[in-house]
Amino acid sequence: MNDSDVVIAIDAMGGDLAPNAIVAGACRAARDFGCRVLLVGDETRINAQLRRERGRANVQVVAAAEVVAMDELPSAAVRRGGATSMGKAIDLVREGAAHAAFSAGNSGAFLALATIRLARLPGIARPGFATAWPAHKGPMLLVDAGANVDCRPEWLVQFALMGTAYARAVLGIDEPKVGLLSVGEEESKGNALTAQTFPLLEAAPINFIGNVEGRDLLLGDADVVVADGFVGNVALKTAEGASEYIFKLLRDAIERGPLHVKAGASMLRPVFRSVRARLDHRYHGGAPLLGVRGNCIIGHGRADDVAVYHACKMALRAARHDLVGSIERLLAPQAAAQVSG
């Protein structure tokens, strides 16, 4: 599938900076990648921003009168369904009018709407959010990053299978190394969940390398790390905060430093920008929801035009490499075993 064939449905009203930042990022993506974008939401507000953008040829507005609030209960969002910009974007995927949906809105509502309106893949009990981390050796995928705060061991095995399929299809890693996030590398280390999950991962059709620790999320060799959504989300937010804190320390030290420090920092500015871009969550495109019958990507609530642009790039890769089909094929033996059992 070529990028020009891909249609991305975007919840233009989701997120703290909607709709202006969402529209700006979507228009840039449509212009640079040649994909088609469907902006879903308040036509008046979306069109007002569209008039300020250039290269709108591949952008279309789809009306949706209601918006899912950031603090809205998922059950309430599900009841309103396709009347909301988030629900309508997901429905466009279900109807075959779009190849992927993106929202920077309420993640719990997005999870519930996608799971109910698209349905789970065979063999999947709980879909999970996957986030790509800028590890020292290349991207590292963490699953689950917040969809399921309480998990069963078999769900973590499903996360490992889906993460493996993602790493193969989208990241181009032939035999992804899978690790289980714990408090020590030894098999005996961890809590009841990790102890029960470890032997299941050993028996799964994946390249399981054992337990990994928190520091291994950025410095280890695993290509995919699995965890329950509570631990995964805490790890994710901690890493984001640490990155921002480190650059704040550098900026403060340079501003307070003598002239030669400021001069040296000026010469190193391209290096700082390169490192910051690698660590900046906006450049990693959001988190795909693995395990549903459609490409769905959730963005940070603070997503700006840069984050939306890179989320569109992620959606293009998912559609181009048939991410959903790749996951379904890897899960087929497990799904068949469940049916026969």
Buried (B, 14 or more C-beta within 10 A) or exposed (E): EEBEEBBBBBBBBBBEBBBBBBBBBBBBBBBEBBBBBBBBBBBEBBBEBBEEBEEBEBBBBBEBEBBBBBEBEBEEBBEBBBEBBBBBBBBBBBEEEBBBBBBBBBBBBBBBBBBBBBEBBBBBBBBBBBBBBBBEEEBBBBBBBBBBEEBBBBBBBBBBBBBBBBBBBBBEBEEBBBBBBBEEBEBEBBEEBBBBBBEBBEEBEBBBBBBBBBEBBBEBEBBBBBBBBBBBBBBBEEBBEEBBEEBEEBEEEBEEEEEEEEEEBEEEEEEBEEBBEEBBBBBBBBBBBBBBBBBBBBBBBEBBBBBBBBBBBBBBBBBBBBBBEBBBEBBEEBBEEEEEE
